[in-house]
Amino acid sequence: MEFRKPDAAFAPARIDAIVRAAEPLLPGLDLLSRTDEWVGSRPVTVDGLPLVGPTDAPRVWAHGGHGMWGMCQGQ
């Protein structure tokens, strides 16, 4: 996560740095075939409560809307 002005330009070097840092932690995941890179505000719910539920994919659930707490609260 990077704190910048809301209208700051997209910085590909920042995404490249994130990918390099994540690659050793995610073996087997092809991080070089990305098709969607963006910058902007993080989506969060108004009250900070998470949105949790199943997706259309079998055995896949989405957890979002809780700021940075998602990774901390994962089990």
Distance bins in CASP14 RR format, pairs under 12 A and 6 or more apart:
PFRMAT RR
TARGET T0000
AUTHOR 0000-0000-0000
RMODE 2
METHOD distances of the structure
MODEL  1
1 14 0 0 0 0 0 1 0 0 0 0 0
1 18 0 0 0 0 1 0 0 0 0 0 0
1 39 0 0 0 0 0 1 0 0 0 0 0
1 40 0 0 0 0 0 1 0 0 0 0 0
1 41 0 0 0 0 0 1 0 0 0 0 0
1 42 1 0 0 1 0 0 0 0 0 0 0
1 67 0 0 0 0 1 0 0 0 0 0 0
1 68 1 0 0 1 0 0 0 0 0 0 0
1 71 0 0 0 0 0 1 0 0 0 0 0
2 8 0 0 0 0 1 0 0 0 0 0 0
2 10 0 0 0 0 0 1 0 0 0 0 0
2 11 0 0 0 0 1 0 0 0 0 0 0
2 13 0 0 0 0 0 1 0 0 0 0 0
2 14 1 0 0 1 0 0 0 0 0 0 0
2 15 0 0 0 0 0 1 0 0 0 0 0
2 17 0 0 0 0 1 0 0 0 0 0 0
2 18 0 0 0 0 1 0 0 0 0 0 0
2 39 0 0 0 0 1 0 0 0 0 0 0
2 40 0 0 0 0 1 0 0 0 0 0 0
2 41 0 0 0 0 0 1 0 0 0 0 0
2 42 0 0 0 0 0 1 0 0 0 0 0
3 14 0 0 0 0 0 1 0 0 0 0 0
3 39 0 0 0 0 0 1 0 0 0 0 0
3 40 0 0 0 0 0 1 0 0 0 0 0
3 41 0 0 0 0 0 1 0 0 0 0 0
3 42 0 0 0 0 0 1 0 0 0 0 0
3 68 0 0 0 0 0 1 0 0 0 0 0
4 10 0 0 0 0 0 1 0 0 0 0 0
4 11 0 0 0 0 1 0 0 0 0 0 0
4 14 0 0 0 0 1 0 0 0 0 0 0
4 39 1 0 0 1 0 0 0 0 0 0 0
4 40 0 0 0 0 1 0 0 0 0 0 0
4 41 0 0 0 0 0 1 0 0 0 0 0
5 11 0 0 0 0 0 1 0 0 0 0 0
5 39 0 0 0 0 0 1 0 0 0 0 0
5 40 0 0 0 0 0 1 0 0 0 0 0
5 41 0 0 0 0 0 1 0 0 0 0 0
6 39 0 0 0 0 1 0 0 0 0 0 0
6 40 1 0 0 1 0 0 0 0 0 0 0
6 41 1 0 0 1 0 0 0 0 0 0 0
6 42 0 0 0 0 0 1 0 0 0 0 0
7 39 0 0 0 0 1 0 0 0 0 0 0
7 40 0 0 0 0 1 0 0 0 0 0 0
7 41 0 0 0 0 0 1 0 0 0 0 0
8 14 0 0 0 0 0 1 0 0 0 0 0
8 39 1 0 0 1 0 0 0 0 0 0 0
8 40 0 0 0 0 1 0 0 0 0 0 0
8 41 0 0 0 0 0 1 0 0 0 0 0
9 39 0 0 0 0 1 0 0 0 0 0 0
9 40 0 0 0 0 0 1 0 0 0 0 0
10 37 1 0 0 1 0 0 0 0 0 0 0
10 38 1 0 0 1 0 0 0 0 0 0 0
10 39 1 0 1 0 0 0 0 0 0 0 0
10 40 0 0 0 0 1 0 0 0 0 0 0
11 17 0 0 0 0 1 0 0 0 0 0 0
11 18 0 0 0 0 0 1 0 0 0 0 0
11 37 0 0 0 0 0 1 0 0 0 0 0
11 38 0 0 0 0 0 1 0 0 0 0 0
11 39 1 0 0 1 0 0 0 0 0 0 0
11 40 0 0 0 0 0 1 0 0 0 0 0
12 18 0 0 0 0 0 1 0 0 0 0 0
12 19 0 0 0 0 0 1 0 0 0 0 0
12 34 0 0 0 0 0 1 0 0 0 0 0
12 37 1 0 0 1 0 0 0 0 0 0 0
12 38 0 0 0 0 0 1 0 0 0 0 0
12 39 0 0 0 0 0 1 0 0 0 0 0
13 19 0 0 0 0 0 1 0 0 0 0 0
13 20 0 0 0 0 0 1 0 0 0 0 0
13 37 0 0 0 0 0 1 0 0 0 0 0
14 20 0 0 0 0 0 1 0 0 0 0 0
14 21 0 0 0 0 0 1 0 0 0 0 0
14 37 0 0 0 0 1 0 0 0 0 0 0
14 38 0 0 0 0 0 1 0 0 0 0 0
14 39 0 0 0 0 1 0 0 0 0 0 0
15 21 0 0 0 0 0 1 0 0 0 0 0
15 22 0 0 0 0 0 1 0 0 0 0 0
15 31 0 0 0 0 1 0 0 0 0 0 0
15 32 0 0 0 0 0 1 0 0 0 0 0
15 34 1 0 0 1 0 0 0 0 0 0 0
15 36 0 0 0 0 0 1 0 0 0 0 0
15 37 1 0 1 0 0 0 0 0 0 0 0
15 38 0 0 0 0 1 0 0 0 0 0 0
15 39 0 0 0 0 1 0 0 0 0 0 0
16 22 0 0 0 0 0 1 0 0 0 0 0
16 23 0 0 0 0 0 1 0 0 0 0 0
16 31 0 0 0 0 0 1 0 0 0 0 0
16 32 0 0 0 0 0 1 0 0 0 0 0
16 34 0 0 0 0 0 1 0 0 0 0 0
16 37 0 0 0 0 0 1 0 0 0 0 0
17 23 0 0 0 0 0 1 0 0 0 0 0
18 25 0 0 0 0 0 1 0 0 0 0 0
18 26 0 0 0 0 0 1 0 0 0 0 0
18 31 0 0 0 0 1 0 0 0 0 0 0
18 34 0 0 0 0 0 1 0 0 0 0 0
18 37 0 0 0 0 0 1 0 0 0 0 0
18 39 0 0 0 0 0 1 0 0 0 0 0
19 25 0 0 0 0 0 1 0 0 0 0 0
19 26 0 0 0 0 1 0 0 0 0 0 0
19 29 0 0 0 0 0 1 0 0 0 0 0
19 30 0 0 0 0 0 1 0 0 0 0 0
19 31 1 0 1 0 0 0 0 0 0 0 0
19 32 1 0 0 1 0 0 0 0 0 0 0
19 33 0 0 0 0 0 1 0 0 0 0 0
19 34 1 0 0 1 0 0 0 0 0 0 0
19 37 0 0 0 0 1 0 0 0 0 0 0
20 26 0 0 0 0 0 1 0 0 0 0 0
20 31 0 0 0 0 1 0 0 0 0 0 0
20 32 0 0 0 0 0 1 0 0 0 0 0
21 31 0 0 0 0 0 1 0 0 0 0 0
22 28 0 0 0 0 0 1 0 0 0 0 0
22 29 0 0 0 0 1 0 0 0 0 0 0
22 30 0 0 0 0 0 1 0 0 0 0 0
22 31 1 0 0 1 0 0 0 0 0 0 0
22 32 0 0 0 0 0 1 0 0 0 0 0
22 34 0 0 0 0 0 1 0 0 0 0 0
23 29 0 0 0 0 1 0 0 0 0 0 0
23 30 0 0 0 0 0 1 0 0 0 0 0
23 31 1 0 1 0 0 0 0 0 0 0 0
23 32 0 0 0 0 1 0 0 0 0 0 0
24 31 0 0 0 0 0 1 0 0 0 0 0
25 31 0 0 0 0 0 1 0 0 0 0 0
26 32 0 0 0 0 0 1 0 0 0 0 0
31 37 0 0 0 0 0 1 0 0 0 0 0
41 65 0 0 0 0 0 1 0 0 0 0 0
41 67 0 0 0 0 0 1 0 0 0 0 0
42 48 0 0 0 0 0 1 0 0 0 0 0
42 64 0 0 0 0 1 0 0 0 0 0 0
42 65 0 0 0 0 1 0 0 0 0 0 0
42 66 0 0 0 0 0 1 0 0 0 0 0
42 67 1 0 0 1 0 0 0 0 0 0 0
42 68 0 0 0 0 1 0 0 0 0 0 0
42 69 0 0 0 0 0 1 0 0 0 0 0
42 70 0 0 0 0 0 1 0 0 0 0 0
43 50 0 0 0 0 0 1 0 0 0 0 0
43 51 0 0 0 0 1 0 0 0 0 0 0
43 62 0 0 0 0 0 1 0 0 0 0 0
43 64 1 0 0 1 0 0 0 0 0 0 0
43 65 1 0 0 1 0 0 0 0 0 0 0
43 66 0 0 0 0 0 1 0 0 0 0 0
43 67 0 0 0 0 1 0 0 0 0 0 0
44 50 0 0 0 0 1 0 0 0 0 0 0
44 51 0 0 0 0 1 0 0 0 0 0 0
44 64 0 0 0 0 1 0 0 0 0 0 0
44 65 1 0 1 0 0 0 0 0 0 0 0
44 66 1 0 0 1 0 0 0 0 0 0 0
44 67 1 0 1 0 0 0 0 0 0 0 0
44 68 0 0 0 0 1 0 0 0 0 0 0
44 69 0 0 0 0 1 0 0 0 0 0 0
44 70 0 0 0 0 0 1 0 0 0 0 0
45 51 1 0 0 1 0 0 0 0 0 0 0
45 52 0 0 0 0 0 1 0 0 0 0 0
45 63 0 0 0 0 0 1 0 0 0 0 0
45 64 0 0 0 0 1 0 0 0 0 0 0
45 65 1 0 1 0 0 0 0 0 0 0 0
45 66 1 0 0 1 0 0 0 0 0 0 0
45 67 0 0 0 0 1 0 0 0 0 0 0
45 69 0 0 0 0 0 1 0 0 0 0 0
46 65 0 0 0 0 1 0 0 0 0 0 0
46 66 0 0 0 0 0 1 0 0 0 0 0
47 65 0 0 0 0 1 0 0 0 0 0 0
47 66 0 0 0 0 0 1 0 0 0 0 0
47 67 0 0 0 0 0 1 0 0 0 0 0
48 64 0 0 0 0 1 0 0 0 0 0 0
48 65 1 0 0 1 0 0 0 0 0 0 0
48 66 1 0 0 1 0 0 0 0 0 0 0
48 67 1 0 0 1 0 0 0 0 0 0 0
48 68 0 0 0 0 0 1 0 0 0 0 0
48 69 0 0 0 0 1 0 0 0 0 0 0
48 70 0 0 0 0 0 1 0 0 0 0 0
49 63 0 0 0 0 0 1 0 0 0 0 0
49 64 0 0 0 0 1 0 0 0 0 0 0
49 65 1 0 0 1 0 0 0 0 0 0 0
49 66 1 0 0 1 0 0 0 0 0 0 0
49 67 0 0 0 0 0 1 0 0 0 0 0
49 69 0 0 0 0 0 1 0 0 0 0 0
49 73 0 0 0 0 0 1 0 0 0 0 0
50 61 0 0 0 0 0 1 0 0 0 0 0
50 62 0 0 0 0 1 0 0 0 0 0 0
50 63 1 0 0 1 0 0 0 0 0 0 0
50 64 1 0 1 0 0 0 0 0 0 0 0
50 65 1 0 1 0 0 0 0 0 0 0 0
50 66 1 1 0 0 0 0 0 0 0 0 0
50 67 0 0 0 0 1 0 0 0 0 0 0
50 68 0 0 0 0 0 1 0 0 0 0 0
50 69 1 0 0 1 0 0 0 0 0 0 0
50 70 1 0 0 1 0 0 0 0 0 0 0
50 72 0 0 0 0 0 1 0 0 0 0 0
50 73 1 0 0 1 0 0 0 0 0 0 0
50 74 0 0 0 0 0 1 0 0 0 0 0
51 61 0 0 0 0 0 1 0 0 0 0 0
51 62 1 0 0 1 0 0 0 0 0 0 0
51 63 1 0 0 1 0 0 0 0 0 0 0
51 64 1 0 1 0 0 0 0 0 0 0 0
51 65 1 0 1 0 0 0 0 0 0 0 0
51 66 1 0 0 1 0 0 0 0 0 0 0
51 67 0 0 0 0 0 1 0 0 0 0 0
51 70 0 0 0 0 0 1 0 0 0 0 0
52 61 1 0 0 1 0 0 0 0 0 0 0
52 62 1 0 0 1 0 0 0 0 0 0 0
52 63 1 0 1 0 0 0 0 0 0 0 0
52 64 1 0 0 1 0 0 0 0 0 0 0
52 65 0 0 0 0 1 0 0 0 0 0 0
52 66 0 0 0 0 1 0 0 0 0 0 0
52 70 0 0 0 0 1 0 0 0 0 0 0
52 73 0 0 0 0 0 1 0 0 0 0 0
52 74 0 0 0 0 0 1 0 0 0 0 0
53 60 0 0 0 0 1 0 0 0 0 0 0
53 61 1 0 1 0 0 0 0 0 0 0 0
53 62 1 0 1 0 0 0 0 0 0 0 0
53 63 1 0 0 1 0 0 0 0 0 0 0
53 64 0 0 0 0 1 0 0 0 0 0 0
53 65 0 0 0 0 0 1 0 0 0 0 0
54 60 1 0 0 1 0 0 0 0 0 0 0
54 61 1 0 1 0 0 0 0 0 0 0 0
54 62 1 0 0 1 0 0 0 0 0 0 0
54 63 0 0 0 0 0 1 0 0 0 0 0
55 61 1 0 0 1 0 0 0 0 0 0 0
55 62 1 0 1 0 0 0 0 0 0 0 0
55 63 0 0 0 0 0 1 0 0 0 0 0
55 64 0 0 0 0 0 1 0 0 0 0 0
56 62 0 0 0 0 0 1 0 0 0 0 0
61 74 0 0 0 0 0 1 0 0 0 0 0
62 70 0 0 0 0 0 1 0 0 0 0 0
63 69 0 0 0 0 1 0 0 0 0 0 0
63 70 1 0 0 1 0 0 0 0 0 0 0
63 71 0 0 0 0 1 0 0 0 0 0 0
63 72 0 0 0 0 0 1 0 0 0 0 0
63 73 0 0 0 0 1 0 0 0 0 0 0
63 74 1 0 0 1 0 0 0 0 0 0 0
63 75 0 0 0 0 0 1 0 0 0 0 0
64 70 1 0 0 1 0 0 0 0 0 0 0
64 71 0 0 0 0 0 1 0 0 0 0 0
64 73 0 0 0 0 0 1 0 0 0 0 0
64 74 0 0 0 0 0 1 0 0 0 0 0
65 73 0 0 0 0 0 1 0 0 0 0 0
66 72 0 0 0 0 1 0 0 0 0 0 0
66 73 1 0 0 1 0 0 0 0 0 0 0
66 74 0 0 0 0 0 1 0 0 0 0 0
67 73 0 0 0 0 0 1 0 0 0 0 0
END
